[in-house]
């Protein structure tokens, strides 16, 4: 084998190595940009929809019941509980709790 053929093969492997390194560098940059874009989109959605009814889009009113913040729509009167709030209410095991809860929203 001639030295030129050996050098040519080494140069190709070196070019491939640097091309892969450049690709990975750019991919990481794009990945970070995409993460930032997703976070920004998520923030915008939260800002637009915060305390708005998921059914009709109108403003929600926050009410306190037994130490739990319950959201009620000002338009369609839907009642919404955040994650874990229903379980917290049910754990109280108070016989009249559900009746008082129901009367509060009539």
PDB file as gemmi writes it, atoms N, CA and C in Angstrom:
CRYST1    1.000    1.000    1.000  90.00  90.00  90.00 P 1                      
ATOM      1  N   UNK A   1       0.843  -1.184   0.000  1.00  0.00           N  
ATOM      2  CA  UNK A   1       0.000   0.000   0.000  1.00  0.00           C  
ATOM      3  C   UNK A   1       0.880   1.236   0.000  1.00  0.00           C  
ATOM      4  N   UNK A   2       0.421   2.196  -0.711  1.00  0.00           N  
ATOM      5  CA  UNK A   2       1.220   3.412  -0.745  1.00  0.00           C  
ATOM      6  C   UNK A   2       0.828   4.321   0.414  1.00  0.00           C  
ATOM      7  N   UNK A   3       1.728   5.216   0.727  1.00  0.00           N  
ATOM      8  CA  UNK A   3       1.483   6.160   1.826  1.00  0.00           C  
ATOM      9  C   UNK A   3       0.296   7.060   1.523  1.00  0.00           C  
ATOM     10  N   UNK A   4       0.100   7.362   0.229  1.00  0.00           N  
ATOM     11  CA  UNK A   4      -1.024   8.240  -0.157  1.00  0.00           C  
ATOM     12  C   UNK A   4      -2.369   7.593   0.163  1.00  0.00           C  
ATOM     13  N   UNK A   5      -2.501   6.298  -0.078  1.00  0.00           N  
ATOM     14  CA  UNK A   5      -3.760   5.589   0.185  1.00  0.00           C  
ATOM     15  C   UNK A   5      -4.017   5.554   1.694  1.00  0.00           C  
ATOM     16  N   UNK A   6      -2.999   5.305   2.480  1.00  0.00           N  
ATOM     17  CA  UNK A   6      -3.131   5.287   3.939  1.00  0.00           C  
ATOM     18  C   UNK A   6      -3.523   6.663   4.445  1.00  0.00           C  
ATOM     19  N   UNK A   7      -2.883   7.709   3.946  1.00  0.00           N  
ATOM     20  CA  UNK A   7      -3.204   9.080   4.367  1.00  0.00           C  
ATOM     21  C   UNK A   7      -4.627   9.467   3.951  1.00  0.00           C  
ATOM     22  N   UNK A   8      -5.032   8.997   2.754  1.00  0.00           N  
ATOM     23  CA  UNK A   8      -6.383   9.306   2.274  1.00  0.00           C  
ATOM     24  C   UNK A   8      -7.431   8.675   3.186  1.00  0.00           C  
ATOM     25  N   UNK A   9      -7.233   7.427   3.593  1.00  0.00           N  
ATOM     26  CA  UNK A   9      -8.158   6.745   4.501  1.00  0.00           C  
ATOM     27  C   UNK A   9      -8.207   7.416   5.856  1.00  0.00           C  
ATOM     28  N   UNK A  10      -7.059   7.806   6.370  1.00  0.00           N  
ATOM     29  CA  UNK A  10      -7.004   8.494   7.664  1.00  0.00           C  
ATOM     30  C   UNK A  10      -7.699   9.840   7.575  1.00  0.00           C  
ATOM     31  N   UNK A  11      -7.520  10.537   6.469  1.00  0.00           N  
ATOM     32  CA  UNK A  11      -8.156  11.850   6.284  1.00  0.00           C  
ATOM     33  C   UNK A  11      -9.686  11.697   6.233  1.00  0.00           C  
ATOM     34  N   UNK A  12     -10.174  10.642   5.555  1.00  0.00           N  
ATOM     35  CA  UNK A  12     -11.623  10.414   5.483  1.00  0.00           C  
ATOM     36  C   UNK A  12     -12.200  10.127   6.868  1.00  0.00           C  
ATOM     37  N   UNK A  13     -11.507   9.277   7.649  1.00  0.00           N  
ATOM     38  CA  UNK A  13     -11.973   8.980   9.006  1.00  0.00           C  
ATOM     39  C   UNK A  13     -11.958  10.227   9.881  1.00  0.00           C  
ATOM     40  N   UNK A  14     -10.923  11.040   9.700  1.00  0.00           N  
ATOM     41  CA  UNK A  14     -10.827  12.291  10.460  1.00  0.00           C  
ATOM     42  C   UNK A  14     -11.959  13.234  10.072  1.00  0.00           C  
ATOM     43  N   UNK A  15     -12.249  13.346   8.768  1.00  0.00           N  
ATOM     44  CA  UNK A  15     -13.354  14.194   8.296  1.00  0.00           C  
ATOM     45  C   UNK A  15     -14.690  13.701   8.853  1.00  0.00           C  
ATOM     46  N   UNK A  16     -14.887  12.369   8.851  1.00  0.00           N  
ATOM     47  CA  UNK A  16     -16.118  11.805   9.400  1.00  0.00           C  
ATOM     48  C   UNK A  16     -16.237  12.112  10.891  1.00  0.00           C  
ATOM     49  N   UNK A  17     -15.139  11.979  11.607  1.00  0.00           N  
ATOM     50  CA  UNK A  17     -15.129  12.250  13.043  1.00  0.00           C  
ATOM     51  C   UNK A  17     -15.538  13.700  13.318  1.00  0.00           C  
ATOM     52  N   UNK A  18     -14.930  14.637  12.607  1.00  0.00           N  
ATOM     53  CA  UNK A  18     -15.247  16.048  12.839  1.00  0.00           C  
ATOM     54  C   UNK A  18     -16.657  16.408  12.374  1.00  0.00           C  
ATOM     55  N   UNK A  19     -17.120  15.739  11.316  1.00  0.00           N  
ATOM     56  CA  UNK A  19     -18.501  15.973  10.861  1.00  0.00           C  
ATOM     57  C   UNK A  19     -19.485  15.505  11.935  1.00  0.00           C  
ATOM     58  N   UNK A  20     -19.211  14.341  12.533  1.00  0.00           N  
ATOM     59  CA  UNK A  20     -20.072  13.839  13.606  1.00  0.00           C  
ATOM     60  C   UNK A  20     -20.027  14.767  14.813  1.00  0.00           C  
ATOM     61  N   UNK A  21     -18.843  15.239  15.160  1.00  0.00           N  
ATOM     62  CA  UNK A  21     -18.706  16.160  16.288  1.00  0.00           C  
ATOM     63  C   UNK A  21     -19.496  17.450  16.036  1.00  0.00           C  
ATOM     64  N   UNK A  22     -19.409  17.975  14.829  1.00  0.00           N  
ATOM     65  CA  UNK A  22     -20.126  19.203  14.476  1.00  0.00           C  
ATOM     66  C   UNK A  22     -21.634  18.970  14.516  1.00  0.00           C  
ATOM     67  N   UNK A  23     -22.069  17.828  13.987  1.00  0.00           N  
ATOM     68  CA  UNK A  23     -23.490  17.500  14.023  1.00  0.00           C  
ATOM     69  C   UNK A  23     -23.992  17.444  15.458  1.00  0.00           C  
ATOM     70  N   UNK A  24     -23.277  16.760  16.338  1.00  0.00           N  
ATOM     71  CA  UNK A  24     -23.679  16.639  17.746  1.00  0.00           C  
ATOM     72  C   UNK A  24     -23.708  18.007  18.430  1.00  0.00           C  
ATOM     73  N   UNK A  25     -22.730  18.841  18.131  1.00  0.00           N  
ATOM     74  CA  UNK A  25     -22.702  20.190  18.714  1.00  0.00           C  
ATOM     75  C   UNK A  25     -23.947  20.971  18.296  1.00  0.00           C  
ATOM     76  N   UNK A  26     -24.267  20.942  16.994  1.00  0.00           N  
ATOM     77  CA  UNK A  26     -25.444  21.672  16.496  1.00  0.00           C  
ATOM     78  C   UNK A  26     -26.743  21.057  17.026  1.00  0.00           C  
ATOM     79  N   UNK A  27     -26.784  19.720  17.117  1.00  0.00           N  
ATOM     80  CA  UNK A  27     -27.979  19.051  17.627  1.00  0.00           C  
ATOM     81  C   UNK A  27     -28.264  19.473  19.063  1.00  0.00           C  
ATOM     82  N   UNK A  28     -27.219  19.585  19.877  1.00  0.00           N  
ATOM     83  CA  UNK A  28     -27.394  20.007  21.266  1.00  0.00           C  
ATOM     84  C   UNK A  28     -27.902  21.442  21.344  1.00  0.00           C  
ATOM     85  N   UNK A  29     -27.386  22.298  20.474  1.00  0.00           N  
ATOM     86  CA  UNK A  29     -27.855  23.688  20.434  1.00  0.00           C  
ATOM     87  C   UNK A  29     -29.336  23.726  20.087  1.00  0.00           C  
ATOM     88  N   UNK A  30     -29.725  22.968  19.038  1.00  0.00           N  
ATOM     89  CA  UNK A  30     -31.132  22.943  18.627  1.00  0.00           C  
ATOM     90  C   UNK A  30     -32.010  22.338  19.719  1.00  0.00           C  
ATOM     91  N   UNK A  31     -31.507  21.328  20.393  1.00  0.00           N  
ATOM     92  CA  UNK A  31     -32.254  20.703  21.471  1.00  0.00           C  
ATOM     93  C   UNK A  31     -32.527  21.709  22.584  1.00  0.00           C  
ATOM     94  N   UNK A  32     -31.528  22.501  22.937  1.00  0.00           N  
ATOM     95  CA  UNK A  32     -31.703  23.539  23.961  1.00  0.00           C  
ATOM     96  C   UNK A  32     -32.697  24.598  23.490  1.00  0.00           C  
ATOM     97  N   UNK A  33     -32.601  24.992  22.214  1.00  0.00           N  
ATOM     98  CA  UNK A  33     -33.543  25.977  21.675  1.00  0.00           C  
ATOM     99  C   UNK A  33     -34.966  25.439  21.690  1.00  0.00           C  
ATOM    100  N   UNK A  34     -35.132  24.172  21.321  1.00  0.00           N  
ATOM    101  CA  UNK A  34     -36.471  23.571  21.319  1.00  0.00           C  
ATOM    102  C   UNK A  34     -37.027  23.488  22.735  1.00  0.00           C  
ATOM    103  N   UNK A  35     -36.172  23.164  23.694  1.00  0.00           N  
ATOM    104  CA  UNK A  35     -36.613  23.109  25.094  1.00  0.00           C  
ATOM    105  C   UNK A  35     -37.084  24.498  25.542  1.00  0.00           C  
ATOM    106  N   UNK A  36     -36.315  25.528  25.201  1.00  0.00           N  
ATOM    107  CA  UNK A  36     -36.703  26.895  25.561  1.00  0.00           C  
ATOM    108  C   UNK A  36     -38.009  27.283  24.894  1.00  0.00           C  
ATOM    109  N   UNK A  37     -38.179  26.894  23.614  1.00  0.00           N  
ATOM    110  CA  UNK A  37     -39.413  27.213  22.895  1.00  0.00           C  
ATOM    111  C   UNK A  37     -40.609  26.522  23.546  1.00  0.00           C  
ATOM    112  N   UNK A  38     -40.448  25.263  23.949  1.00  0.00           N  
ATOM    113  CA  UNK A  38     -41.540  24.535  24.603  1.00  0.00           C  
ATOM    114  C   UNK A  38     -41.895  25.183  25.933  1.00  0.00           C  
ATOM    115  N   UNK A  39     -40.877  25.587  26.694  1.00  0.00           N  
ATOM    116  CA  UNK A  39     -41.130  26.233  27.978  1.00  0.00           C  
ATOM    117  C   UNK A  39     -41.859  27.560  27.773  1.00  0.00           C  
ATOM    118  N   UNK A  40     -41.448  28.321  26.758  1.00  0.00           N  
ATOM    119  CA  UNK A  40     -42.094  29.607  26.474  1.00  0.00           C  
ATOM    120  C   UNK A  40     -43.547  29.394  26.038  1.00  0.00           C  
ATOM    121  N   UNK A  41     -43.781  28.400  25.187  1.00  0.00           N  
ATOM    122  CA  UNK A  41     -45.150  28.104  24.739  1.00  0.00           C  
ATOM    123  C   UNK A  41     -46.015  27.681  25.923  1.00  0.00           C  
ATOM    124  N   UNK A  42     -45.447  26.890  26.811  1.00  0.00           N  
ATOM    125  CA  UNK A  42     -46.164  26.449  28.002  1.00  0.00           C  
ATOM    126  C   UNK A  42     -46.512  27.638  28.896  1.00  0.00           C  
ATOM    127  N   UNK A  43     -45.556  28.560  29.059  1.00  0.00           N  
ATOM    128  CA  UNK A  43     -45.784  29.748  29.872  1.00  0.00           C  
ATOM    129  C   UNK A  43     -46.886  30.615  29.261  1.00  0.00           C  
ATOM    130  N   UNK A  44     -46.854  30.778  27.928  1.00  0.00           N  
ATOM    131  CA  UNK A  44     -47.876  31.582  27.253  1.00  0.00           C  
ATOM    132  C   UNK A  44     -49.265  30.970  27.427  1.00  0.00           C  
ATOM    133  N   UNK A  45     -49.354  29.653  27.282  1.00  0.00           N  
ATOM    134  CA  UNK A  45     -50.646  28.985  27.473  1.00  0.00           C  
ATOM    135  C   UNK A  45     -51.161  29.190  28.882  1.00  0.00           C  
ATOM    136  N   UNK A  46     -50.269  29.068  29.844  1.00  0.00           N  
ATOM    137  CA  UNK A  46     -50.684  29.262  31.237  1.00  0.00           C  
ATOM    138  C   UNK A  46     -51.173  30.691  31.437  1.00  0.00           C  
ATOM    139  N   UNK A  47     -50.426  31.662  30.901  1.00  0.00           N  
ATOM    140  CA  UNK A  47     -50.828  33.058  31.045  1.00  0.00           C  
ATOM    141  C   UNK A  47     -52.188  33.324  30.405  1.00  0.00           C  
ATOM    142  N   UNK A  48     -52.426  32.722  29.239  1.00  0.00           N  
ATOM    143  CA  UNK A  48     -53.686  32.942  28.525  1.00  0.00           C  
ATOM    144  C   UNK A  48     -54.870  32.258  29.205  1.00  0.00           C  
ATOM    145  N   UNK A  49     -54.634  31.109  29.816  1.00  0.00           N  
ATOM    146  CA  UNK A  49     -55.732  30.304  30.324  1.00  0.00           C  
ATOM    147  C   UNK A  49     -55.836  30.258  31.841  1.00  0.00           C  
ATOM    148  N   UNK A  50     -54.926  30.894  32.527  1.00  0.00           N  
ATOM    149  CA  UNK A  50     -54.920  30.844  33.984  1.00  0.00           C  
ATOM    150  C   UNK A  50     -56.242  31.346  34.543  1.00  0.00           C  
ATOM    151  N   UNK A  51     -56.873  30.532  35.365  1.00  0.00           N  
ATOM    152  CA  UNK A  51     -58.146  30.827  36.019  1.00  0.00           C  
ATOM    153  C   UNK A  51     -59.259  31.133  35.003  1.00  0.00           C  
ATOM    154  N   UNK A  52     -59.233  30.416  33.883  1.00  0.00           N  
ATOM    155  CA  UNK A  52     -60.317  30.459  32.908  1.00  0.00           C  
ATOM    156  C   UNK A  52     -60.919  29.059  32.826  1.00  0.00           C  
ATOM    157  N   UNK A  53     -62.215  29.006  32.706  1.00  0.00           N  
ATOM    158  CA  UNK A  53     -62.952  27.754  32.671  1.00  0.00           C  
ATOM    159  C   UNK A  53     -62.529  26.900  31.469  1.00  0.00           C  
ATOM    160  N   UNK A  54     -62.242  25.632  31.686  1.00  0.00           N  
ATOM    161  CA  UNK A  54     -61.879  24.765  30.563  1.00  0.00           C  
ATOM    162  C   UNK A  54     -63.067  24.454  29.650  1.00  0.00           C  
ATOM    163  N   UNK A  55     -64.279  24.685  30.144  1.00  0.00           N  
ATOM    164  CA  UNK A  55     -65.472  24.388  29.344  1.00  0.00           C  
ATOM    165  C   UNK A  55     -65.878  25.575  28.468  1.00  0.00           C  
ATOM    166  N   UNK A  56     -65.998  26.760  29.082  1.00  0.00           N  
ATOM    167  CA  UNK A  56     -66.511  27.903  28.317  1.00  0.00           C  
ATOM    168  C   UNK A  56     -65.494  29.031  28.159  1.00  0.00           C  
ATOM    169  N   UNK A  57     -64.386  28.974  28.880  1.00  0.00           N  
ATOM    170  CA  UNK A  57     -63.335  29.975  28.729  1.00  0.00           C  
ATOM    171  C   UNK A  57     -63.496  31.233  29.564  1.00  0.00           C  
ATOM    172  N   UNK A  58     -64.564  31.335  30.324  1.00  0.00           N  
ATOM    173  CA  UNK A  58     -64.773  32.535  31.131  1.00  0.00           C  
ATOM    174  C   UNK A  58     -63.944  32.456  32.421  1.00  0.00           C  
ATOM    175  N   UNK A  59     -63.934  33.570  33.170  1.00  0.00           N  
ATOM    176  CA  UNK A  59     -63.121  33.654  34.378  1.00  0.00           C  
ATOM    177  C   UNK A  59     -63.645  32.727  35.468  1.00  0.00           C  
ATOM    178  N   UNK A  60     -62.696  32.192  36.227  1.00  0.00           N  
ATOM    179  CA  UNK A  60     -63.033  31.335  37.356  1.00  0.00           C  
ATOM    180  C   UNK A  60     -62.914  32.155  38.636  1.00  0.00           C  
ATOM    181  N   UNK A  61     -63.741  31.798  39.629  1.00  0.00           N  
ATOM    182  CA  UNK A  61     -63.701  32.428  40.940  1.00  0.00           C  
ATOM    183  C   UNK A  61     -63.194  31.371  41.917  1.00  0.00           C  
ATOM    184  N   UNK A  62     -62.236  31.747  42.735  1.00  0.00           N  
ATOM    185  CA  UNK A  62     -61.680  30.806  43.698  1.00  0.00           C  
ATOM    186  C   UNK A  62     -62.423  30.948  45.019  1.00  0.00           C  
ATOM    187  N   UNK A  63     -62.952  29.832  45.527  1.00  0.00           N  
ATOM    188  CA  UNK A  63     -63.699  29.817  46.779  1.00  0.00           C  
ATOM    189  C   UNK A  63     -62.977  28.910  47.769  1.00  0.00           C  
ATOM    190  N   UNK A  64     -63.057  29.246  49.027  1.00  0.00           N  
ATOM    191  CA  UNK A  64     -62.436  28.421  50.063  1.00  0.00           C  
ATOM    192  C   UNK A  64     -63.508  27.548  50.705  1.00  0.00           C  
ATOM    193  N   UNK A  65     -63.281  26.243  50.725  1.00  0.00           N  
ATOM    194  CA  UNK A  65     -64.197  25.309  51.363  1.00  0.00           C  
ATOM    195  C   UNK A  65     -63.369  24.315  52.161  1.00  0.00           C  
ATOM    196  N   UNK A  66     -63.536  24.339  53.480  1.00  0.00           N  
ATOM    197  CA  UNK A  66     -62.820  23.424  54.363  1.00  0.00           C  
ATOM    198  C   UNK A  66     -61.302  23.506  54.150  1.00  0.00           C  
ATOM    199  N   UNK A  67     -60.821  24.709  53.867  1.00  0.00           N  
ATOM    200  CA  UNK A  67     -59.388  24.905  53.678  1.00  0.00           C  
ATOM    201  C   UNK A  67     -58.881  24.517  52.302  1.00  0.00           C  
ATOM    202  N   UNK A  68     -59.782  24.199  51.393  1.00  0.00           N  
ATOM    203  CA  UNK A  68     -59.404  23.813  50.031  1.00  0.00           C  
ATOM    204  C   UNK A  68     -59.914  24.875  49.070  1.00  0.00           C  
ATOM    205  N   UNK A  69     -59.053  25.301  48.164  1.00  0.00           N  
ATOM    206  CA  UNK A  69     -59.432  26.299  47.162  1.00  0.00           C  
ATOM    207  C   UNK A  69     -60.149  25.592  46.016  1.00  0.00           C  
ATOM    208  N   UNK A  70     -61.397  25.956  45.811  1.00  0.00           N  
ATOM    209  CA  UNK A  70     -62.219  25.353  44.767  1.00  0.00           C  
ATOM    210  C   UNK A  70     -62.507  26.425  43.730  1.00  0.00           C  
ATOM    211  N   UNK A  71     -62.371  26.064  42.462  1.00  0.00           N  
ATOM    212  CA  UNK A  71     -62.593  27.025  41.376  1.00  0.00           C  
ATOM    213  C   UNK A  71     -63.981  26.826  40.790  1.00  0.00           C  
ATOM    214  N   UNK A  72     -64.718  27.945  40.667  1.00  0.00           N  
ATOM    215  CA  UNK A  72     -66.071  27.904  40.110  1.00  0.00           C  
ATOM    216  C   UNK A  72     -66.143  28.902  38.960  1.00  0.00           C  
ATOM    217  N   UNK A  73     -66.708  28.466  37.851  1.00  0.00           N  
ATOM    218  CA  UNK A  73     -66.820  29.333  36.674  1.00  0.00           C  
ATOM    219  C   UNK A  73     -67.876  30.401  36.908  1.00  0.00           C  
ATOM    220  N   UNK A  74     -67.553  31.628  36.532  1.00  0.00           N  
ATOM    221  CA  UNK A  74     -68.481  32.752  36.700  1.00  0.00           C  
ATOM    222  C   UNK A  74     -69.597  32.737  35.658  1.00  0.00           C  
ATOM    223  N   UNK A  75     -69.466  31.921  34.636  1.00  0.00           N  
ATOM    224  CA  UNK A  75     -70.470  31.888  33.563  1.00  0.00           C  
ATOM    225  C   UNK A  75     -71.298  30.597  33.590  1.00  0.00           C  
ATOM    226  N   UNK A  76     -70.660  29.454  33.386  1.00  0.00           N  
ATOM    227  CA  UNK A  76     -71.412  28.197  33.301  1.00  0.00           C  
ATOM    228  C   UNK A  76     -71.578  27.531  34.665  1.00  0.00           C  
ATOM    229  N   UNK A  77     -70.956  28.095  35.693  1.00  0.00           N  
ATOM    230  CA  UNK A  77     -71.044  27.630  37.080  1.00  0.00           C  
ATOM    231  C   UNK A  77     -70.427  26.254  37.315  1.00  0.00           C  
ATOM    232  N   UNK A  78     -69.577  25.818  36.401  1.00  0.00           N  
ATOM    233  CA  UNK A  78     -68.872  24.556  36.588  1.00  0.00           C  
ATOM    234  C   UNK A  78     -67.931  24.651  37.779  1.00  0.00           C  
ATOM    235  N   UNK A  79     -67.710  23.531  38.427  1.00  0.00           N  
ATOM    236  CA  UNK A  79     -66.853  23.481  39.608  1.00  0.00           C  
ATOM    237  C   UNK A  79     -65.638  22.621  39.267  1.00  0.00           C  
ATOM    238  N   UNK A  80     -64.459  23.128  39.603  1.00  0.00           N  
ATOM    239  CA  UNK A  80     -63.226  22.430  39.264  1.00  0.00           C  
ATOM    240  C   UNK A  80     -62.327  22.317  40.486  1.00  0.00           C  
ATOM    241  N   UNK A  81     -61.781  21.135  40.645  1.00  0.00           N  
ATOM    242  CA  UNK A  81     -60.861  20.863  41.750  1.00  0.00           C  
ATOM    243  C   UNK A  81     -59.478  20.603  41.161  1.00  0.00           C  
ATOM    244  N   UNK A  82     -58.454  21.116  41.824  1.00  0.00           N  
ATOM    245  CA  UNK A  82     -57.087  20.842  41.398  1.00  0.00           C  
ATOM    246  C   UNK A  82     -56.708  19.430  41.820  1.00  0.00           C  
ATOM    247  N   UNK A  83     -55.600  18.969  41.292  1.00  0.00           N  
ATOM    248  CA  UNK A  83     -55.109  17.626  41.583  1.00  0.00           C  
ATOM    249  C   UNK A  83     -55.005  17.393  43.095  1.00  0.00           C  
ATOM    250  N   UNK A  84     -55.642  16.333  43.557  1.00  0.00           N  
ATOM    251  CA  UNK A  84     -55.564  15.951  44.958  1.00  0.00           C  
ATOM    252  C   UNK A  84     -56.629  16.559  45.853  1.00  0.00           C  
ATOM    253  N   UNK A  85     -57.353  17.569  45.377  1.00  0.00           N  
ATOM    254  CA  UNK A  85     -58.340  18.242  46.245  1.00  0.00           C  
ATOM    255  C   UNK A  85     -59.554  17.359  46.542  1.00  0.00           C  
ATOM    256  N   UNK A  86     -60.001  16.601  45.559  1.00  0.00           N  
ATOM    257  CA  UNK A  86     -61.138  15.712  45.807  1.00  0.00           C  
ATOM    258  C   UNK A  86     -60.754  14.650  46.838  1.00  0.00           C  
ATOM    259  N   UNK A  87     -59.580  14.088  46.701  1.00  0.00           N  
ATOM    260  CA  UNK A  87     -59.112  13.087  47.659  1.00  0.00           C  
ATOM    261  C   UNK A  87     -59.029  13.683  49.060  1.00  0.00           C  
ATOM    262  N   UNK A  88     -58.555  14.926  49.148  1.00  0.00           N  
ATOM    263  CA  UNK A  88     -58.454  15.602  50.447  1.00  0.00           C  
ATOM    264  C   UNK A  88     -59.835  15.773  51.061  1.00  0.00           C  
ATOM    265  N   UNK A  89     -60.814  16.167  50.262  1.00  0.00           N  
ATOM    266  CA  UNK A  89     -62.181  16.316  50.762  1.00  0.00           C  
ATOM    267  C   UNK A  89     -62.735  14.979  51.234  1.00  0.00           C  
ATOM    268  N   UNK A  90     -62.522  13.944  50.458  1.00  0.00           N  
ATOM    269  CA  UNK A  90     -63.070  12.631  50.810  1.00  0.00           C  
ATOM    270  C   UNK A  90     -62.383  12.036  52.033  1.00  0.00           C  
ATOM    271  N   UNK A  91     -61.129  12.368  52.258  1.00  0.00           N  
ATOM    272  CA  UNK A  91     -60.395  11.854  53.412  1.00  0.00           C  
ATOM    273  C   UNK A  91     -60.897  12.444  54.726  1.00  0.00           C  
ATOM    274  N   UNK A  92     -61.575  13.567  54.662  1.00  0.00           N  
ATOM    275  CA  UNK A  92     -62.049  14.215  55.883  1.00  0.00           C  
ATOM    276  C   UNK A  92     -63.104  13.370  56.589  1.00  0.00           C  
ATOM    277  N   UNK A  93     -63.796  12.493  55.871  1.00  0.00           N  
ATOM    278  CA  UNK A  93     -64.773  11.557  56.426  1.00  0.00           C  
ATOM    279  C   UNK A  93     -65.795  12.242  57.329  1.00  0.00           C  
ATOM    280  N   UNK A  94     -66.189  13.400  56.947  1.00  0.00           N  
ATOM    281  CA  UNK A  94     -67.183  14.153  57.686  1.00  0.00           C  
ATOM    282  C   UNK A  94     -68.535  13.862  57.039  1.00  0.00           C  
ATOM    283  N   UNK A  95     -69.481  13.353  57.818  1.00  0.00           N  
ATOM    284  CA  UNK A  95     -70.773  12.926  57.279  1.00  0.00           C  
ATOM    285  C   UNK A  95     -71.497  14.031  56.507  1.00  0.00           C  
ATOM    286  N   UNK A  96     -71.463  15.246  57.026  1.00  0.00           N  
ATOM    287  CA  UNK A  96     -72.189  16.326  56.369  1.00  0.00           C  
ATOM    288  C   UNK A  96     -71.367  17.092  55.356  1.00  0.00           C  
ATOM    289  N   UNK A  97     -70.147  16.680  55.137  1.00  0.00           N  
ATOM    290  CA  UNK A  97     -69.245  17.413  54.258  1.00  0.00           C  
ATOM    291  C   UNK A  97     -69.764  17.515  52.828  1.00  0.00           C  
ATOM    292  N   UNK A  98     -70.168  16.407  52.269  1.00  0.00           N  
ATOM    293  CA  UNK A  98     -70.636  16.418  50.883  1.00  0.00           C  
ATOM    294  C   UNK A  98     -71.915  17.240  50.747  1.00  0.00           C  
ATOM    295  N   UNK A  99     -72.806  17.133  51.719  1.00  0.00           N  
ATOM    296  CA  UNK A  99     -74.030  17.933  51.683  1.00  0.00           C  
ATOM    297  C   UNK A  99     -73.718  19.423  51.750  1.00  0.00           C  
ATOM    298  N   UNK A 100     -72.802  19.813  52.635  1.00  0.00           N  
ATOM    299  CA  UNK A 100     -72.414  21.230  52.732  1.00  0.00           C  
ATOM    300  C   UNK A 100     -71.722  21.674  51.452  1.00  0.00           C  
ATOM    301  N   UNK A 101     -70.928  20.807  50.907  1.00  0.00           N  
ATOM    302  CA  UNK A 101     -70.234  21.098  49.649  1.00  0.00           C  
ATOM    303  C   UNK A 101     -71.260  21.369  48.554  1.00  0.00           C  
ATOM    304  N   UNK A 102     -72.254  20.504  48.438  1.00  0.00           N  
ATOM    305  CA  UNK A 102     -73.287  20.647  47.401  1.00  0.00           C  
ATOM    306  C   UNK A 102     -74.097  21.918  47.607  1.00  0.00           C  
ATOM    307  N   UNK A 103     -74.484  22.215  48.864  1.00  0.00           N  
ATOM    308  CA  UNK A 103     -75.277  23.424  49.143  1.00  0.00           C  
ATOM    309  C   UNK A 103     -74.479  24.689  48.827  1.00  0.00           C  
ATOM    310  N   UNK A 104     -73.185  24.648  49.014  1.00  0.00           N  
ATOM    311  CA  UNK A 104     -72.357  25.826  48.769  1.00  0.00           C  
ATOM    312  C   UNK A 104     -72.441  26.280  47.318  1.00  0.00           C  
ATOM    313  N   UNK A 105     -72.690  25.367  46.401  1.00  0.00           N  
ATOM    314  CA  UNK A 105     -72.661  25.698  44.978  1.00  0.00           C  
ATOM    315  C   UNK A 105     -74.029  25.755  44.328  1.00  0.00           C  
ATOM    316  N   UNK A 106     -75.073  25.710  45.111  1.00  0.00           N  
ATOM    317  CA  UNK A 106     -76.424  25.793  44.536  1.00  0.00           C  
ATOM    318  C   UNK A 106     -76.821  27.219  44.350  1.00  0.00           C  
TER     319      UNK A 106                                                      
END                                                                             
